[in-house]
Amino acid sequence: MAGARAAIRYAKALLSLASDQNTTEVVGNDMKLIANTLATSKDLSEALQSPVIPSSIKKSTLLDVFKNADKSTNNLIDTLVTNNRINILGDIAVKYGELLDKSKGVEVATVTTAVALTDDLKKRVLEKAKTLTGKDVEVENIIDEDILGGFILRIGDLQYNASVANQLNKLKREFTLN
C-alpha cells in the first residue's frame, strides 16, 4: 500500500474535520462509495495512479463521478490534487472507514466461508463475536471455495480457523510426523 502513513494522516484529519462539522456519517458514506468504486472500477483506479493523466483531469473526473459528495469530501479531493497525492484516495477512504468504526466502538468480524452465510448463521456469528469482544460487531463475509467447508473467523488480531482445509492439513502433518 503506497503512501499508507500519508493515507492515515489524511484520514485522521478528515475524521477530525467531519467530527467538528457533525458530518462523520455523511463523509463515511462518501468514503465507502469511493473505496467501493475504486475497488471495482479498474479504469478509474488506474487513471488515478497514472502519472501521464494531468491532475486537473483526475480532479474533474472525480468530482463528476462523486458529484453528490459532501463538501468535506470535495475539499479532500482538492487538497490531494494540490499536493499531488490523489493516487492515495482509495487508501484514505479505507482508513477513514476503519477509524470511524474504531471511534464508534464497532469491530469488524471477517468470516471466510466456502458458501455465502445464511441470515440465521450470520446472526449467530454476530452474537458470538459480540460476546468475544464486548463491542458492537459488523460481519463481513468472504467466500473462498478453497477452505472446502467450515469457516475462518477474524476479529481484529484474533483468528479462529474451523475450516475443513485446516483440519485436513492438521491430519496431513500428523501422518507425516509419525
N, C-alpha and C positions, 0 to 999 in steps of 0.2 A: 504494500500500500504506500504509494509515493506520497510524501507530504503528510504522513499520519500525525505528526506532532502539530503541524500547522493546522490541520483539519480540526484537531481537538481544541486548539486555541480559538479558532473562528467559531466553532460550535458553542464553546463556553460563552464567548462574547455575545453571540446571537441569543442564547438562552437567557443571559443576564438582561439584555435589552428587551426581549419578549416578556420577561417577568416584570420588568419595570412598567411595561405598557399593558400588562394583563392580557397578552395575546399568545401565551405559550402553546395553547392547544391549536390555535389557528396556524401558527408558524409550524407546529408539529405536523399538522396535516399537510402543509406545503412540503415539508421536508420528506414525509413519507411518499408523497406523489413524485417528488424529484428523484428520490432514491429508487423507487419502482420503475419510473420512466427510464432512467439511465441504465438500470439493470436489464431492462427488456429491449431497449432501443439501441442496438449496436451502432447504428449510424450516428445518432446524437452523441453517444458516448465517445466514439472515435473522433467526431468533429471537435469536441471539447479538448481532446488530447492533442489534436493536430497543431503543430507549430506553423503550418502553412496558411491556415484559415485566420484571417485578421480578427482581432478581439472584438471589433465593432460588429462583425457579422455574428460571432458567437453570442454577443450580448443581445442583439436584436432577435436572434433565433430563440434564445431562452425566454426573453420577455414575451415573445409571441406564443411560444408553447405553453408557458405558465402565466398567461395573461390575467387570470383570476387570483393570482398570488397576493399575499399580504404585502403592505408597504415595506416591512422589515425584510422580507424575502427579496423583494426587488432591490432594496438597498444593499443586501448581501451580494447580489449578482453584480451590481455596480462596483462595489468595493473590490470584489475578486477580479473583475476585468481591469480595474485601475492598477491593482497590484500584480497583474499577470499571474494570478493563481486560480483562474476559472477551471483549470483542469482538476482541481480537488473538490469541486462542488458536490459530487456524489459521496465522497468520503465525509464531508461536512454534514451532509444530510443524514447519513447513517449514524454518525457520532452524536448529532443533535438528538435523534430518537433515543439513543442509549442514555444520554444524560437526562433527558426529560423523564424517561421511565425511572431512572435512579432517583431523581428528585421527588417523584411521586411515590416512591417505595414499591414500585412494581418490578417484579423479577420476570424474566422471560425464560420459560422452560421449553427446550427444544426436544421434541420426541421424534426419533427416526424409526419408521416402521416400513415393512415391506408393502403394505397397502394403506390407503387413507384411513385415518381414525374415524370411527363412528361417533355420533354425538354422545352416546352413552359412555363410550370409552374415553372420550375427550373430557367429559365431566368428571369421571373417576380419576383421571390423571391430574386434573386441576385440583381436586380435593387433596390428593396425596401430596402434590407439590406444595400446596398451601400449608399442610401440616409439617412438611420437612423444613420449609423456610420461614414460616410465620409471617409471610408477606403476601400481598396480592400477586397473583401469577397470571401471565398470559401464556397460552400454549401455541407453539409454532410447530406444525407437522411437516417433516421432511420425509419424502418417500424414497427409499433406497432398496431396490429388489435384491441387492447383494446380501442383505442380512438374513434372507430366506424366511424368517418369521420372528416373532417376539418383538422386542423394542429396545431402543437405547434412549435413556432419559438424561438430558444435560440441563442442570440448573446452575448457572454461574460456573464455578470451578468443580462442582460435583458431577460425577457421571456414574450412572447405573446401567450396566450392559446386560440385558436379559435376552440377547438375540440368539437365534439358533446357530448362526455362523460362529459366534463367540463360543458357544457350548461345544460345537464340533471342533473348533481349534483347540480347546482345552483337552478334549479327548485325544486328539491327534498328538498333542505334546506329551500326554501321559503314556501313550503307547510307544512313542519314540524314545522316551526315557527308560522304559522298562525292557 
